[in-house]
Amino acid sequence: MIRALFRLVFIVFVLYLIYAVVRFFQTIGKSMPSRNEQGPVQGTMVKDEFCNMYLPRNEAVREVRDGREYFFCSDECRKKFFEANKP
């Protein structure tokens, strides 16, 4: 009984090694991911006032009006927001 258990464990181990080797050779020809594909964004996220999209603060279009700071994903959203909120 113990001999059969060891045989089963050995077979599972060999199959795992074959799987690992195949996965390794599949990744050899692939290029490394770019900075934008490497995972979650680091830093502070801000909300676009017009389209409600969240984006990194360092990539946002920033505008200060009447002492309040606004963030936008693009100049187009910035223009639309201030056109819709004219005094």
PyMOL commands that place a pseudoatom at each C-alpha (Angstrom):
pseudoatom trace, name=CA, resn=MET, resi=1, chain=A, elem=C, hetatm=0, pos=[0.000, 0.000, 0.000]
pseudoatom trace, name=CA, resn=ILE, resi=2, chain=A, elem=C, hetatm=0, pos=[2.775, 2.435, 0.928]
pseudoatom trace, name=CA, resn=ARG, resi=3, chain=A, elem=C, hetatm=0, pos=[4.661, 1.476, -2.205]
pseudoatom trace, name=CA, resn=ALA, resi=4, chain=A, elem=C, hetatm=0, pos=[1.655, 2.418, -4.365]
pseudoatom trace, name=CA, resn=LEU, resi=5, chain=A, elem=C, hetatm=0, pos=[1.355, 5.760, -2.555]
pseudoatom trace, name=CA, resn=PHE, resi=6, chain=A, elem=C, hetatm=0, pos=[5.020, 6.572, -3.212]
pseudoatom trace, name=CA, resn=ARG, resi=7, chain=A, elem=C, hetatm=0, pos=[4.564, 5.608, -6.860]
pseudoatom trace, name=CA, resn=LEU, resi=8, chain=A, elem=C, hetatm=0, pos=[1.570, 7.952, -7.138]
pseudoatom trace, name=CA, resn=VAL, resi=9, chain=A, elem=C, hetatm=0, pos=[3.481, 10.826, -5.505]
pseudoatom trace, name=CA, resn=PHE, resi=10, chain=A, elem=C, hetatm=0, pos=[6.421, 10.190, -7.837]
pseudoatom trace, name=CA, resn=ILE, resi=11, chain=A, elem=C, hetatm=0, pos=[4.184, 10.224, -10.941]
pseudoatom trace, name=CA, resn=VAL, resi=12, chain=A, elem=C, hetatm=0, pos=[2.513, 13.488, -9.843]
pseudoatom trace, name=CA, resn=PHE, resi=13, chain=A, elem=C, hetatm=0, pos=[5.945, 15.024, -9.239]
pseudoatom trace, name=CA, resn=VAL, resi=14, chain=A, elem=C, hetatm=0, pos=[7.216, 13.986, -12.688]
pseudoatom trace, name=CA, resn=LEU, resi=15, chain=A, elem=C, hetatm=0, pos=[4.079, 15.375, -14.358]
pseudoatom trace, name=CA, resn=TYR, resi=16, chain=A, elem=C, hetatm=0, pos=[4.565, 18.671, -12.520]
pseudoatom trace, name=CA, resn=LEU, resi=17, chain=A, elem=C, hetatm=0, pos=[8.187, 18.869, -13.682]
pseudoatom trace, name=CA, resn=ILE, resi=18, chain=A, elem=C, hetatm=0, pos=[7.116, 18.277, -17.279]
pseudoatom trace, name=CA, resn=TYR, resi=19, chain=A, elem=C, hetatm=0, pos=[4.496, 21.019, -16.930]
pseudoatom trace, name=CA, resn=ALA, resi=20, chain=A, elem=C, hetatm=0, pos=[7.069, 23.447, -15.464]
pseudoatom trace, name=CA, resn=VAL, resi=21, chain=A, elem=C, hetatm=0, pos=[9.566, 22.768, -18.259]
pseudoatom trace, name=CA, resn=VAL, resi=22, chain=A, elem=C, hetatm=0, pos=[6.915, 23.296, -20.957]
pseudoatom trace, name=CA, resn=ARG, resi=23, chain=A, elem=C, hetatm=0, pos=[5.805, 26.595, -19.355]
pseudoatom trace, name=CA, resn=PHE, resi=24, chain=A, elem=C, hetatm=0, pos=[9.441, 27.719, -19.140]
pseudoatom trace, name=CA, resn=PHE, resi=25, chain=A, elem=C, hetatm=0, pos=[10.064, 27.116, -22.846]
pseudoatom trace, name=CA, resn=GLN, resi=26, chain=A, elem=C, hetatm=0, pos=[6.816, 28.867, -23.775]
pseudoatom trace, name=CA, resn=THR, resi=27, chain=A, elem=C, hetatm=0, pos=[7.998, 32.084, -22.093]
pseudoatom trace, name=CA, resn=ILE, resi=28, chain=A, elem=C, hetatm=0, pos=[11.464, 32.169, -23.678]
pseudoatom trace, name=CA, resn=GLY, resi=29, chain=A, elem=C, hetatm=0, pos=[10.354, 33.799, -26.947]
pseudoatom trace, name=CA, resn=LYS, resi=30, chain=A, elem=C, hetatm=0, pos=[7.971, 36.302, -25.372]
pseudoatom trace, name=CA, resn=SER, resi=31, chain=A, elem=C, hetatm=0, pos=[9.042, 39.880, -24.728]
pseudoatom trace, name=CA, resn=MET, resi=32, chain=A, elem=C, hetatm=0, pos=[9.007, 41.425, -21.288]
pseudoatom trace, name=CA, resn=PRO, resi=33, chain=A, elem=C, hetatm=0, pos=[5.850, 43.392, -20.410]
pseudoatom trace, name=CA, resn=SER, resi=34, chain=A, elem=C, hetatm=0, pos=[6.046, 47.169, -20.697]
pseudoatom trace, name=CA, resn=ARG, resi=35, chain=A, elem=C, hetatm=0, pos=[5.715, 49.482, -17.697]
pseudoatom trace, name=CA, resn=ASN, resi=36, chain=A, elem=C, hetatm=0, pos=[1.957, 49.884, -18.277]
pseudoatom trace, name=CA, resn=GLU, resi=37, chain=A, elem=C, hetatm=0, pos=[1.391, 46.107, -18.286]
pseudoatom trace, name=CA, resn=GLN, resi=38, chain=A, elem=C, hetatm=0, pos=[3.273, 45.274, -15.103]
pseudoatom trace, name=CA, resn=GLY, resi=39, chain=A, elem=C, hetatm=0, pos=[0.466, 45.551, -12.585]
pseudoatom trace, name=CA, resn=PRO, resi=40, chain=A, elem=C, hetatm=0, pos=[-1.361, 48.050, -10.486]
pseudoatom trace, name=CA, resn=VAL, resi=41, chain=A, elem=C, hetatm=0, pos=[-0.685, 51.758, -10.787]
pseudoatom trace, name=CA, resn=GLN, resi=42, chain=A, elem=C, hetatm=0, pos=[1.405, 53.233, -8.005]
pseudoatom trace, name=CA, resn=GLY, resi=43, chain=A, elem=C, hetatm=0, pos=[0.678, 56.596, -6.413]
pseudoatom trace, name=CA, resn=THR, resi=44, chain=A, elem=C, hetatm=0, pos=[-2.379, 58.670, -5.643]
pseudoatom trace, name=CA, resn=MET, resi=45, chain=A, elem=C, hetatm=0, pos=[-5.496, 58.238, -7.762]
pseudoatom trace, name=CA, resn=VAL, resi=46, chain=A, elem=C, hetatm=0, pos=[-7.755, 61.219, -8.495]
pseudoatom trace, name=CA, resn=LYS, resi=47, chain=A, elem=C, hetatm=0, pos=[-11.262, 61.401, -9.930]
pseudoatom trace, name=CA, resn=ASP, resi=48, chain=A, elem=C, hetatm=0, pos=[-12.093, 63.215, -13.152]
pseudoatom trace, name=CA, resn=GLU, resi=49, chain=A, elem=C, hetatm=0, pos=[-14.793, 65.767, -12.274]
pseudoatom trace, name=CA, resn=PHE, resi=50, chain=A, elem=C, hetatm=0, pos=[-16.609, 65.353, -15.591]
pseudoatom trace, name=CA, resn=CYS, resi=51, chain=A, elem=C, hetatm=0, pos=[-16.538, 61.674, -16.597]
pseudoatom trace, name=CA, resn=ASN, resi=52, chain=A, elem=C, hetatm=0, pos=[-15.936, 60.242, -13.080]
pseudoatom trace, name=CA, resn=MET, resi=53, chain=A, elem=C, hetatm=0, pos=[-12.933, 58.217, -14.239]
pseudoatom trace, name=CA, resn=TYR, resi=54, chain=A, elem=C, hetatm=0, pos=[-10.075, 57.552, -11.798]
pseudoatom trace, name=CA, resn=LEU, resi=55, chain=A, elem=C, hetatm=0, pos=[-6.522, 58.076, -12.990]
pseudoatom trace, name=CA, resn=PRO, resi=56, chain=A, elem=C, hetatm=0, pos=[-3.053, 58.577, -11.469]
pseudoatom trace, name=CA, resn=ARG, resi=57, chain=A, elem=C, hetatm=0, pos=[-2.531, 62.107, -10.183]
pseudoatom trace, name=CA, resn=ASN, resi=58, chain=A, elem=C, hetatm=0, pos=[0.703, 62.515, -12.124]
pseudoatom trace, name=CA, resn=GLU, resi=59, chain=A, elem=C, hetatm=0, pos=[-1.131, 61.767, -15.424]
pseudoatom trace, name=CA, resn=ALA, resi=60, chain=A, elem=C, hetatm=0, pos=[-4.156, 64.001, -14.786]
pseudoatom trace, name=CA, resn=VAL, resi=61, chain=A, elem=C, hetatm=0, pos=[-4.849, 67.420, -16.308]
pseudoatom trace, name=CA, resn=ARG, resi=62, chain=A, elem=C, hetatm=0, pos=[-4.890, 69.758, -13.282]
pseudoatom trace, name=CA, resn=GLU, resi=63, chain=A, elem=C, hetatm=0, pos=[-6.752, 73.054, -12.978]
pseudoatom trace, name=CA, resn=VAL, resi=64, chain=A, elem=C, hetatm=0, pos=[-7.089, 75.346, -9.972]
pseudoatom trace, name=CA, resn=ARG, resi=65, chain=A, elem=C, hetatm=0, pos=[-10.082, 77.700, -9.916]
pseudoatom trace, name=CA, resn=ASP, resi=66, chain=A, elem=C, hetatm=0, pos=[-11.315, 79.781, -6.992]
pseudoatom trace, name=CA, resn=GLY, resi=67, chain=A, elem=C, hetatm=0, pos=[-8.882, 78.019, -4.689]
pseudoatom trace, name=CA, resn=ARG, resi=68, chain=A, elem=C, hetatm=0, pos=[-10.204, 74.538, -5.571]
pseudoatom trace, name=CA, resn=GLU, resi=69, chain=A, elem=C, hetatm=0, pos=[-8.131, 71.940, -7.384]
pseudoatom trace, name=CA, resn=TYR, resi=70, chain=A, elem=C, hetatm=0, pos=[-9.798, 69.930, -10.189]
pseudoatom trace, name=CA, resn=PHE, resi=71, chain=A, elem=C, hetatm=0, pos=[-8.440, 66.895, -12.042]
pseudoatom trace, name=CA, resn=PHE, resi=72, chain=A, elem=C, hetatm=0, pos=[-9.401, 65.646, -15.501]
pseudoatom trace, name=CA, resn=CYS, resi=73, chain=A, elem=C, hetatm=0, pos=[-8.447, 62.794, -17.790]
pseudoatom trace, name=CA, resn=SER, resi=74, chain=A, elem=C, hetatm=0, pos=[-8.154, 65.121, -20.807]
pseudoatom trace, name=CA, resn=ASP, resi=75, chain=A, elem=C, hetatm=0, pos=[-8.432, 68.726, -21.934]
pseudoatom trace, name=CA, resn=GLU, resi=76, chain=A, elem=C, hetatm=0, pos=[-11.746, 67.817, -23.566]
pseudoatom trace, name=CA, resn=CYS, resi=77, chain=A, elem=C, hetatm=0, pos=[-13.265, 66.737, -20.223]
pseudoatom trace, name=CA, resn=ARG, resi=78, chain=A, elem=C, hetatm=0, pos=[-11.856, 69.871, -18.581]
pseudoatom trace, name=CA, resn=LYS, resi=79, chain=A, elem=C, hetatm=0, pos=[-13.481, 72.129, -21.184]
pseudoatom trace, name=CA, resn=LYS, resi=80, chain=A, elem=C, hetatm=0, pos=[-16.823, 70.304, -20.987]
pseudoatom trace, name=CA, resn=PHE, resi=81, chain=A, elem=C, hetatm=0, pos=[-16.839, 70.491, -17.189]
pseudoatom trace, name=CA, resn=PHE, resi=82, chain=A, elem=C, hetatm=0, pos=[-16.253, 74.236, -17.069]
pseudoatom trace, name=CA, resn=GLU, resi=83, chain=A, elem=C, hetatm=0, pos=[-18.717, 74.896, -19.900]
pseudoatom trace, name=CA, resn=ALA, resi=84, chain=A, elem=C, hetatm=0, pos=[-21.397, 72.963, -17.999]
pseudoatom trace, name=CA, resn=ASN, resi=85, chain=A, elem=C, hetatm=0, pos=[-20.569, 74.752, -14.733]
pseudoatom trace, name=CA, resn=LYS, resi=86, chain=A, elem=C, hetatm=0, pos=[-20.358, 78.374, -15.867]
pseudoatom trace, name=CA, resn=PRO, resi=87, chain=A, elem=C, hetatm=0, pos=[-21.524, 80.843, -13.218]
for i in range(1, 87): cmd.bond("trace and resi %d" % i, "trace and resi %d" % (i + 1))
show_as sticks, trace
zoom trace
